[in-house]
Amino acid sequence: MDRGTILYHRAFEFKDGEIGQKLLIVLNTPQNDAPYLCCKTTSKMKYGIEKEGCHSSKNIYVLNPSPQGFKEKTWIQFHEIYEFDSRLFGKLIPR
């Protein structure tokens, strides 16, 4: 799996311990047994930001819906990066 891949995680564990469904974006293409690094996405507005583009002060990137990408306006959240063991990562489903 390469960086930029969008994945559907059926049982994502959030930082607060809650489990839920989540779309993630792979941020790297690891070599050997290095972990995959991913960030979360959400269709719920974050920090009152609506304008498409990079908002580095909040570690957010906003994407408008498009046929090639997300179906809804999406906030990519870089303020929390998640590591996944490369040996177990294949259980996630590319979108």
N, CA, C and O atoms as CSV, one atom per row, in Angstrom:
chain,resi,resn,atom,element,x,y,z
A,1,MET,N,N,0.836,-1.168,0.000
A,1,MET,CA,C,0.000,0.000,0.000
A,1,MET,C,C,0.889,1.242,0.000
A,1,MET,O,O,1.893,1.291,0.710
A,2,ASP,N,N,0.523,2.232,-0.787
A,2,ASP,CA,C,1.337,3.437,-0.924
A,2,ASP,C,C,0.712,4.627,-0.210
A,2,ASP,O,O,-0.479,4.635,0.103
A,3,ARG,N,N,1.545,5.631,0.039
A,3,ARG,CA,C,1.030,6.857,0.654
A,3,ARG,C,C,-0.046,7.449,-0.250
A,3,ARG,O,O,0.018,7.347,-1.476
A,4,GLY,N,N,-1.024,8.064,0.383
A,4,GLY,CA,C,-2.147,8.636,-0.349
A,4,GLY,C,C,-3.337,7.709,-0.454
A,4,GLY,O,O,-4.425,8.140,-0.835
A,5,THR,N,N,-3.150,6.437,-0.120
A,5,THR,CA,C,-4.265,5.482,-0.163
A,5,THR,C,C,-5.292,5.856,0.904
A,5,THR,O,O,-4.932,6.172,2.038
A,6,ILE,N,N,-6.562,5.818,0.537
A,6,ILE,CA,C,-7.656,6.055,1.481
A,6,ILE,C,C,-8.146,4.691,1.941
A,6,ILE,O,O,-8.454,3.824,1.124
A,7,LEU,N,N,-8.216,4.508,3.253
A,7,LEU,CA,C,-8.615,3.222,3.823
A,7,LEU,C,C,-9.863,3.359,4.682
A,7,LEU,O,O,-10.089,4.381,5.330
A,8,TYR,N,N,-10.661,2.307,4.668
A,8,TYR,CA,C,-11.831,2.212,5.547
A,8,TYR,C,C,-11.469,1.289,6.696
A,8,TYR,O,O,-11.130,0.125,6.481
A,9,HIS,N,N,-11.540,1.799,7.901
A,9,HIS,CA,C,-11.232,1.010,9.099
A,9,HIS,C,C,-12.550,0.749,9.827
A,9,HIS,O,O,-13.203,1.688,10.282
A,10,ARG,N,N,-12.935,-0.494,9.937
A,10,ARG,CA,C,-14.221,-0.861,10.552
A,10,ARG,C,C,-14.240,-0.704,12.057
A,10,ARG,O,O,-15.285,-0.413,12.640
A,11,ALA,N,N,-13.086,-0.895,12.696
A,11,ALA,CA,C,-13.030,-0.870,14.157
A,11,ALA,C,C,-11.858,-0.013,14.616
A,11,ALA,O,O,-10.956,-0.486,15.308
A,12,PHE,N,N,-11.886,1.251,14.221
A,12,PHE,CA,C,-10.818,2.180,14.566
A,12,PHE,C,C,-10.925,2.547,16.042
A,12,PHE,O,O,-12.010,2.858,16.531
A,13,GLU,N,N,-9.798,2.509,16.750
A,13,GLU,CA,C,-9.797,2.906,18.157
A,13,GLU,C,C,-9.308,4.351,18.268
A,13,GLU,O,O,-8.152,4.660,17.980
A,14,PHE,N,N,-10.215,5.220,18.691
A,14,PHE,CA,C,-9.897,6.627,18.862
A,14,PHE,C,C,-9.063,6.817,20.125
A,14,PHE,O,O,-8.995,5.924,20.970
A,15,LYS,N,N,-8.427,7.987,20.253
A,15,LYS,CA,C,-7.561,8.281,21.404
A,15,LYS,C,C,-8.306,8.149,22.732
A,15,LYS,O,O,-7.700,7.829,23.755
A,16,ASP,N,N,-9.632,8.398,22.721
A,16,ASP,CA,C,-10.412,8.303,23.958
A,16,ASP,C,C,-10.884,6.880,24.253
A,16,ASP,O,O,-11.612,6.659,25.221
A,17,GLY,N,N,-10.474,5.905,23.420
A,17,GLY,CA,C,-10.831,4.509,23.634
A,17,GLY,C,C,-12.093,4.064,22.908
A,17,GLY,O,O,-12.371,2.867,22.840
A,18,GLU,N,N,-12.857,5.001,22.368
A,18,GLU,CA,C,-14.064,4.643,21.626
A,18,GLU,C,C,-13.674,3.919,20.341
A,18,GLU,O,O,-12.620,4.185,19.763
A,19,ILE,N,N,-14.538,2.995,19.897
A,19,ILE,CA,C,-14.311,2.225,18.674
A,19,ILE,C,C,-15.385,2.631,17.661
A,19,ILE,O,O,-16.562,2.743,18.003
A,20,GLY,N,N,-14.962,2.851,16.405
A,20,GLY,CA,C,-15.926,3.219,15.381
A,20,GLY,C,C,-15.340,3.089,13.984
A,20,GLY,O,O,-14.168,2.753,13.818
A,21,GLN,N,N,-16.157,3.357,12.995
A,21,GLN,CA,C,-15.735,3.314,11.597
A,21,GLN,C,C,-15.055,4.628,11.245
A,21,GLN,O,O,-15.476,5.690,11.704
A,22,LYS,N,N,-13.993,4.562,10.422
A,22,LYS,CA,C,-13.250,5.772,10.101
A,22,LYS,C,C,-12.532,5.606,8.773
A,22,LYS,O,O,-12.006,4.536,8.467
A,23,LEU,N,N,-12.515,6.688,7.980
A,23,LEU,CA,C,-11.679,6.742,6.782
A,23,LEU,C,C,-10.341,7.348,7.183
A,23,LEU,O,O,-10.285,8.383,7.847
A,24,LEU,N,N,-9.264,6.684,6.768
A,24,LEU,CA,C,-7.906,7.109,7.069
A,24,LEU,C,C,-7.159,7.353,5.766
A,24,LEU,O,O,-7.521,6.811,4.722
A,25,ILE,N,N,-6.122,8.166,5.832
A,25,ILE,CA,C,-5.241,8.373,4.689
A,25,ILE,C,C,-3.839,7.928,5.087
A,25,ILE,O,O,-3.314,8.344,6.120
A,26,VAL,N,N,-3.240,7.077,4.256
A,26,VAL,CA,C,-1.876,6.607,4.490
A,26,VAL,C,C,-0.917,7.750,4.133
A,26,VAL,O,O,-1.005,8.326,3.049
A,27,LEU,N,N,-0.005,8.069,5.053
A,27,LEU,CA,C,0.909,9.195,4.863
A,27,LEU,C,C,2.289,8.790,4.365
A,27,LEU,O,O,3.068,9.643,3.939
A,28,ASN,N,N,2.598,7.503,4.413
A,28,ASN,CA,C,3.940,7.064,4.001
A,28,ASN,C,C,3.860,5.743,3.249
A,28,ASN,O,O,2.816,5.091,3.214
A,29,THR,N,N,4.973,5.366,2.653
A,29,THR,CA,C,5.129,4.046,2.040
A,29,THR,C,C,6.310,3.400,2.754
A,29,THR,O,O,7.454,3.535,2.320
A,30,PRO,N,N,6.029,2.694,3.854
A,30,PRO,CA,C,7.128,2.180,4.679
A,30,PRO,C,C,7.917,1.067,4.001
A,30,PRO,O,O,7.403,0.331,3.160
A,31,GLN,N,N,9.165,0.972,4.390
A,31,GLN,CA,C,10.060,-0.082,3.917
A,31,GLN,C,C,10.235,-1.100,5.031
A,31,GLN,O,O,10.234,-0.750,6.211
A,32,ASN,N,N,10.384,-2.356,4.650
A,32,ASN,CA,C,10.612,-3.462,5.594
A,32,ASN,C,C,9.489,-3.517,6.623
A,32,ASN,O,O,8.320,-3.587,6.246
A,33,ASP,N,N,9.814,-3.487,7.904
A,33,ASP,CA,C,8.790,-3.599,8.949
A,33,ASP,C,C,8.436,-2.264,9.590
A,33,ASP,O,O,7.854,-2.238,10.675
A,34,ALA,N,N,8.772,-1.168,8.945
A,34,ALA,CA,C,8.426,0.149,9.491
A,34,ALA,C,C,6.902,0.280,9.547
A,34,ALA,O,O,6.209,-0.302,8.712
A,35,PRO,N,N,6.372,1.025,10.503
A,35,PRO,CA,C,4.915,1.150,10.616
A,35,PRO,C,C,4.329,2.061,9.538
A,35,PRO,O,O,5.014,2.925,8.991
A,36,TYR,N,N,3.059,1.846,9.251
A,36,TYR,CA,C,2.301,2.758,8.404
A,36,TYR,C,C,1.858,3.917,9.285
A,36,TYR,O,O,1.454,3.711,10.430
A,37,LEU,N,N,1.931,5.122,8.763
A,37,LEU,CA,C,1.455,6.306,9.459
A,37,LEU,C,C,0.209,6.802,8.749
A,37,LEU,O,O,0.194,6.940,7.526
A,38,CYS,N,N,-0.834,7.068,9.522
A,38,CYS,CA,C,-2.118,7.470,8.945
A,38,CYS,C,C,-2.705,8.643,9.713
A,38,CYS,O,O,-2.381,8.877,10.877
A,39,CYS,N,N,-3.578,9.375,9.027
A,39,CYS,CA,C,-4.335,10.428,9.693
A,39,CYS,C,C,-5.821,10.190,9.435
A,39,CYS,O,O,-6.212,9.533,8.470
A,40,LYS,N,N,-6.626,10.744,10.327
A,40,LYS,CA,C,-8.073,10.595,10.230
A,40,LYS,C,C,-8.655,11.637,9.280
A,40,LYS,O,O,-8.040,12.666,8.997
A,41,THR,N,N,-9.844,11.341,8.805
A,41,THR,CA,C,-10.636,12.302,8.047
A,41,THR,C,C,-12.001,12.406,8.717
A,41,THR,O,O,-12.413,11.510,9.454
A,42,THR,N,N,-12.691,13.497,8.456
A,42,THR,CA,C,-14.047,13.647,8.968
A,42,THR,C,C,-14.857,14.508,8.004
A,42,THR,O,O,-14.309,15.348,7.291
A,43,SER,N,N,-16.149,14.288,7.996
A,43,SER,CA,C,-17.037,15.138,7.200
A,43,SER,C,C,-17.707,16.187,8.101
A,43,SER,O,O,-18.574,16.938,7.654
A,44,LYS,N,N,-17.297,16.225,9.363
A,44,LYS,CA,C,-17.815,17.230,10.303
A,44,LYS,C,C,-16.824,18.387,10.384
A,44,LYS,O,O,-15.626,18.178,10.576
A,45,MET,N,N,-17.332,19.599,10.236
A,45,MET,CA,C,-16.474,20.782,10.237
A,45,MET,C,C,-15.609,20.830,11.495
A,45,MET,O,O,-16.066,20.534,12.599
A,46,LYS,N,N,-14.354,21.210,11.295
A,46,LYS,CA,C,-13.409,21.349,12.397
A,46,LYS,C,C,-12.991,22.804,12.518
A,46,LYS,O,O,-12.689,23.454,11.516
A,47,TYR,N,N,-12.974,23.319,13.746
A,47,TYR,CA,C,-12.458,24.651,14.075
A,47,TYR,C,C,-13.137,25.771,13.287
A,47,TYR,O,O,-12.558,26.847,13.141
A,48,GLY,N,N,-14.331,25.549,12.782
A,48,GLY,CA,C,-15.034,26.578,12.031
A,48,GLY,C,C,-14.433,26.858,10.660
A,48,GLY,O,O,-14.759,27.862,10.026
A,49,ILE,N,N,-13.558,25.970,10.206
A,49,ILE,CA,C,-12.870,26.153,8.921
A,49,ILE,C,C,-13.731,25.576,7.805
A,49,ILE,O,O,-14.132,24.414,7.859
A,50,GLU,N,N,-14.011,26.393,6.795
A,50,GLU,CA,C,-14.811,25.926,5.656
A,50,GLU,C,C,-14.065,26.009,4.339
A,50,GLU,O,O,-14.352,25.239,3.422
A,51,LYS,N,N,-13.112,26.928,4.222
A,51,LYS,CA,C,-12.424,27.162,2.956
A,51,LYS,C,C,-11.512,25.994,2.601
A,51,LYS,O,O,-10.741,25.513,3.432
A,52,GLU,N,N,-11.615,25.541,1.336
A,52,GLU,CA,C,-10.766,24.452,0.867
A,52,GLU,C,C,-9.296,24.870,0.929
A,52,GLU,O,O,-8.946,26.019,0.662
A,53,GLY,N,N,-8.453,23.912,1.287
A,53,GLY,CA,C,-7.017,24.162,1.298
A,53,GLY,C,C,-6.382,23.862,2.640
A,53,GLY,O,O,-6.996,23.275,3.532
A,54,CYS,N,N,-5.122,24.285,2.755
A,54,CYS,CA,C,-4.313,24.020,3.935
A,54,CYS,C,C,-4.551,25.083,5.009
A,54,CYS,O,O,-4.577,26.281,4.726
A,55,HIS,N,N,-4.719,24.625,6.220
A,55,HIS,CA,C,-4.866,25.494,7.388
A,55,HIS,C,C,-3.845,25.011,8.415
A,55,HIS,O,O,-4.194,24.374,9.409
A,56,SER,N,N,-2.581,25.325,8.155
A,56,SER,CA,C,-1.472,24.771,8.930
A,56,SER,C,C,-1.512,25.139,10.406
A,56,SER,O,O,-1.011,24.381,11.236
A,57,SER,N,N,-2.091,26.273,10.752
A,57,SER,CA,C,-2.157,26.657,12.164
A,57,SER,C,C,-3.030,25.698,12.974
A,57,SER,O,O,-2.897,25.620,14.195
A,58,LYS,N,N,-3.911,24.977,12.307
A,58,LYS,CA,C,-4.790,23.997,12.970
A,58,LYS,C,C,-4.474,22.567,12.549
A,58,LYS,O,O,-5.146,21.636,12.993
A,59,ASN,N,N,-3.461,22.373,11.697
A,59,ASN,CA,C,-3.109,21.040,11.187
A,59,ASN,C,C,-4.290,20.368,10.493
A,59,ASN,O,O,-4.555,19.183,10.698
A,60,ILE,N,N,-4.987,21.135,9.675
A,60,ILE,CA,C,-6.171,20.668,8.941
A,60,ILE,C,C,-5.999,20.995,7.460
A,60,ILE,O,O,-5.469,22.047,7.103
A,61,TYR,N,N,-6.448,20.090,6.615
A,61,TYR,CA,C,-6.546,20.357,5.184
A,61,TYR,C,C,-7.990,20.056,4.790
A,61,TYR,O,O,-8.511,18.989,5.116
A,62,VAL,N,N,-8.631,20.974,4.100
A,62,VAL,CA,C,-10.030,20.813,3.702
A,62,VAL,C,C,-10.100,20.509,2.215
A,62,VAL,O,O,-9.481,21.189,1.397
A,63,LEU,N,N,-10.867,19.475,1.878
A,63,LEU,CA,C,-11.104,19.097,0.480
A,63,LEU,C,C,-12.587,19.230,0.176
A,63,LEU,O,O,-13.434,18.769,0.941
A,64,ASN,N,N,-12.890,19.865,-0.945
A,64,ASN,CA,C,-14.269,19.886,-1.417
A,64,ASN,C,C,-14.570,18.537,-2.058
A,64,ASN,O,O,-13.649,17.839,-2.481
A,65,PRO,N,N,-15.849,18.156,-2.136
A,65,PRO,CA,C,-16.201,16.887,-2.774
A,65,PRO,C,C,-15.765,16.874,-4.243
A,65,PRO,O,O,-15.751,17.906,-4.914
A,66,SER,N,N,-15.412,15.680,-4.719
A,66,SER,CA,C,-15.052,15.538,-6.127
A,66,SER,C,C,-15.278,14.099,-6.566
A,66,SER,O,O,-15.243,13.189,-5.738
A,67,PRO,N,N,-15.509,13.880,-7.863
A,67,PRO,CA,C,-15.714,12.513,-8.357
A,67,PRO,C,C,-14.501,11.612,-8.133
A,67,PRO,O,O,-14.655,10.398,-7.995
A,68,GLN,N,N,-13.294,12.188,-8.094
A,68,GLN,CA,C,-12.073,11.395,-7.925
A,68,GLN,C,C,-11.698,11.199,-6.457
A,68,GLN,O,O,-10.821,10.390,-6.153
A,69,GLY,N,N,-12.339,11.916,-5.548
A,69,GLY,CA,C,-11.946,11.861,-4.138
A,69,GLY,C,C,-13.118,11.542,-3.232
A,69,GLY,O,O,-13.872,10.596,-3.461
A,70,PHE,N,N,-13.248,12.348,-2.208
A,70,PHE,CA,C,-14.310,12.141,-1.223
A,70,PHE,C,C,-15.634,12.671,-1.754
A,70,PHE,O,O,-15.673,13.670,-2.472
A,71,LYS,N,N,-16.722,11.988,-1.391
A,71,LYS,CA,C,-18.050,12.363,-1.861
A,71,LYS,C,C,-18.603,13.574,-1.116
A,71,LYS,O,O,-19.479,14.274,-1.624
A,72,GLU,N,N,-18.083,13.823,0.105
A,72,GLU,CA,C,-18.514,14.953,0.915
A,72,GLU,C,C,-17.321,15.852,1.194
A,72,GLU,O,O,-16.172,15.428,1.069
A,73,LYS,N,N,-17.594,17.086,1.570
A,73,LYS,CA,C,-16.517,17.965,2.026
A,73,LYS,C,C,-15.810,17.256,3.172
A,73,LYS,O,O,-16.460,16.702,4.058
A,74,THR,N,N,-14.473,17.271,3.157
A,74,THR,CA,C,-13.700,16.459,4.096
A,74,THR,C,C,-12.595,17.271,4.740
A,74,THR,O,O,-11.890,18.033,4.079
A,75,TRP,N,N,-12.460,17.091,6.043
A,75,TRP,CA,C,-11.400,17.715,6.827
A,75,TRP,C,C,-10.379,16.626,7.150
A,75,TRP,O,O,-10.679,15.672,7.868
A,76,ILE,N,N,-9.177,16.780,6.616
A,76,ILE,CA,C,-8.084,15.844,6.889
A,76,ILE,C,C,-7.359,16.373,8.113
A,76,ILE,O,O,-6.906,17.518,8.139
A,77,GLN,N,N,-7.255,15.519,9.130
A,77,GLN,CA,C,-6.765,15.937,10.437
A,77,GLN,C,C,-5.335,15.449,10.668
A,77,GLN,O,O,-5.107,14.261,10.898
A,78,PHE,N,N,-4.390,16.361,10.606
A,78,PHE,CA,C,-2.985,15.999,10.792
A,78,PHE,C,C,-2.511,16.179,12.233
A,78,PHE,O,O,-1.351,15.895,12.535
A,79,HIS,N,N,-3.372,16.638,13.115
A,79,HIS,CA,C,-2.947,16.869,14.497
A,79,HIS,C,C,-2.814,15.575,15.300
A,79,HIS,O,O,-2.229,15.581,16.383
A,80,GLU,N,N,-3.341,14.479,14.790
A,80,GLU,CA,C,-3.155,13.165,15.417
A,80,GLU,C,C,-2.715,12.188,14.327
A,80,GLU,O,O,-3.443,11.949,13.363
A,81,ILE,N,N,-1.532,11.636,14.490
A,81,ILE,CA,C,-1.004,10.648,13.540
A,81,ILE,C,C,-1.044,9.284,14.233
A,81,ILE,O,O,-0.655,9.153,15.394
A,82,TYR,N,N,-1.516,8.280,13.507
A,82,TYR,CA,C,-1.666,6.933,14.053
A,82,TYR,C,C,-0.697,5.980,13.366
A,82,TYR,O,O,-0.515,6.039,12.150
A,83,GLU,N,N,-0.081,5.107,14.147
A,83,GLU,CA,C,0.834,4.096,13.616
A,83,GLU,C,C,0.122,2.746,13.557
A,83,GLU,O,O,-0.634,2.386,14.459
A,84,PHE,N,N,0.378,2.011,12.478
A,84,PHE,CA,C,-0.162,0.665,12.315
A,84,PHE,C,C,0.976,-0.279,11.946
A,84,PHE,O,O,1.781,0.024,11.066
A,85,ASP,N,N,1.037,-1.404,12.612
A,85,ASP,CA,C,2.044,-2.434,12.340
A,85,ASP,C,C,1.881,-2.895,10.890
A,85,ASP,O,O,0.783,-3.266,10.475
A,86,SER,N,N,2.959,-2.872,10.129
A,86,SER,CA,C,2.883,-3.212,8.703
A,86,SER,C,C,2.435,-4.649,8.473
A,86,SER,O,O,1.863,-4.947,7.425
A,87,ARG,N,N,2.678,-5.546,9.425
A,87,ARG,CA,C,2.279,-6.953,9.256
A,87,ARG,C,C,0.779,-7.130,9.425
A,87,ARG,O,O,0.219,-8.090,8.896
A,88,LEU,N,N,0.107,-6.232,10.147
A,88,LEU,CA,C,-1.324,-6.349,10.379
A,88,LEU,C,C,-2.136,-5.401,9.503
A,88,LEU,O,O,-3.365,-5.468,9.480
A,89,PHE,N,N,-1.461,-4.538,8.799
A,89,PHE,CA,C,-2.121,-3.465,8.068
A,89,PHE,C,C,-2.997,-3.953,6.923
A,89,PHE,O,O,-3.958,-3.272,6.562
A,90,GLY,N,N,-2.703,-5.089,6.352
A,90,GLY,CA,C,-3.463,-5.625,5.224
A,90,GLY,C,C,-4.911,-5.917,5.541
A,90,GLY,O,O,-5.698,-6.154,4.624
A,91,LYS,N,N,-5.294,-5.910,6.814
A,91,LYS,CA,C,-6.684,-6.182,7.207
A,91,LYS,C,C,-7.599,-4.986,6.954
A,91,LYS,O,O,-8.821,-5.125,6.985
A,92,LEU,N,N,-7.019,-3.820,6.706
A,92,LEU,CA,C,-7.833,-2.651,6.404
A,92,LEU,C,C,-8.207,-2.674,4.921
A,92,LEU,O,O,-7.505,-3.266,4.102
A,93,ILE,N,N,-9.305,-2.032,4.596
A,93,ILE,CA,C,-9.860,-2.110,3.248
A,93,ILE,C,C,-9.614,-0.817,2.482
A,93,ILE,O,O,-10.084,0.239,2.904
A,94,PRO,N,N,-8.880,-0.873,1.351
A,94,PRO,CA,C,-8.745,0.330,0.530
A,94,PRO,C,C,-10.100,0.754,-0.006
A,94,PRO,O,O,-10.904,-0.082,-0.418
A,95,ARG,N,N,-10.345,2.024,0.000
A,95,ARG,CA,C,-11.621,2.567,-0.472
A,95,ARG,C,C,-11.588,2.802,-1.962
A,95,ARG,O,O,-12.576,3.257,-2.537
